[in-house]
C-alpha cells in the first residue's frame, strides 16, 4: 500500500470511527459526497485544503492525521529533517519544524518564492505568531469587514495574526522569503488556499 493509499484508507476509517456518513462529512467540509467518496478510494485529487478541512472536522492535528511521528515525542528536529507537508513548485513550501502529535504548540517554516501571486488563506482556527528569518514579505490582513491592512515585513520583523482573520502573503524582491510560524494545536487550521 502506498503512502497516499494509506492516507485515503485512514480518512475512511476515521470517518467511520466518528460515526460520520459521507453526507455529514460533506456538509461539515463543504466538499461533495461524490468527491469525498473518490478521495476515500484514492481517486480524488488531495490538496492541503482537503487535509486541513478534514483535520478540523476530525479534531486532529495534520501531523497526527498524516501519521508523522504520531506516537513519538520528539523535542529536537535537525535541519533537513523537517517534514514537507505542502509544496507548490516555485510558489511556496510548508515544513513542520516541530514533531510529535501530542504537542500543544506547533511550528511551521514557510518559504515563499519570488513571483507575482499572493497566497491567500481563509481564517485559521488559532492565533498565530510569525517571524521573518530572511527575505521580505508583503503580509495583508483582511478583517471581517473585508478591509485590508498591508504590512511590508523584512528579516527580523515579527507579526501576530488573530484567529478568524483572512490573510495573504507574497514574497517581495528577488530572493525567497523564509518565515517561522507558531500556532496552538489542536484544533488544526481550517482554511482554503488560493492564489491570485
ABEGO torsion letter per residue (X at the ends): XBAAAAAAAAAAAAAAAAGBBAAAAAAAAGBBAAAAAAAAAGABBBBAAAAAAAAAAAGBBAAAAAGBGAABBBABBBBGABBBABBBBGABBBBBABBEAABABBBBBBBBBBEABBBBBBBBABBBBBBBABEBBBBBBBBAAGBBBBBBBBBGBBBBBBBGBBBBBBBBEABBBBBBBBBBOOBBBBBBBBBX
